[in-house]
């Protein structure tokens, strides 16, 4: 099996390093990751400057790596379109340091790297260790390694990735979950520099808007369970489409002209 590893913590971060060492025993590994931390970059790509790439020297003959001075999405795009000798069978983004649960997946460079994978038709996982304090990746690595045979045996719908969050410590088990709803409060920390100029830090404290809903990834991780959430890239609200069609809008060209260009509509063909 050929596996592409990437992340948003940087190519030499502990999470991706321990995962690479565990997987290289049984698979051919490509590592393409940012040269430094790129957390919370979402699905941004670099279009206003050239991207620089250099090879990363790994000792194992089963591993090839590249360091990219761009975002996680850049890394996947470069890998698939320019760097890799052949298309990988699987993409894993992680293991990220810190949780990627709820609406945070919209900001996450880790999840966005996995999204780029499924855009290109590659089965993809995003994996995160849901803590920032004294991280121990051992259980996260164990779970990924044991999970891969089942993941590759099953069929995941096109356009869907699996977002996995592993709690700190020994997990109580595994739960299949939906995304929770998180909003941040006290987000902006305004400060003054020594020259009297105002600057801002983006900070904030997460507020779980789902409360005690046991089916969310937020609750599962808080309760000590490994959370697996299927995430799809189609953001269309299909339930609302028919209601939206009943709104009073100028649906035809003639109606648009009458509504917005009344003088021109009289002579319109």
Helices and strands as residue ranges (DSSP letters): E 2-6, H 14-23, E 28-34, E 53-56, E 63-68, H 72-78, I 79-83, E 90-97, G 102-106, H 109-119, E 124-129, H 138-153, E 160-166, E 174-176, E 182-185, E 188-192, E 198-202, E 205-208, H 217-222, E 226-232, H 238-245, H 253-260, H 262-265
